């Protein structure tokens, strides 16, 4: 399940990983491009890990219940 697609926030700064660096820099009060890129990359990697764990957990639960 993609968590970033579930956000209902209208504030684009609450989802920096969904923006290009230029847009974030334009909107953020004191943007730091290196920090933004590192945070975005880390967020993407962690999100991918979480999604994989969720799929694995779903498969185990389905197997447990014979679904």
Residue pairs with C-beta under 8 A, 6 or more apart in sequence:
1 51
1 54
2 47
2 51
3 47
3 50
4 15
4 17
4 18
4 47
7 14
7 15
9 15
12 18
12 19
12 23
12 24
12 27
13 24
13 27
13 28
16 24
16 28
16 36
16 39
16 40
16 43
17 39
17 40
17 43
17 44
17 47
19 27
21 33
21 36
21 37
21 40
24 31
24 36
25 31
25 33
25 36
28 36
61 67
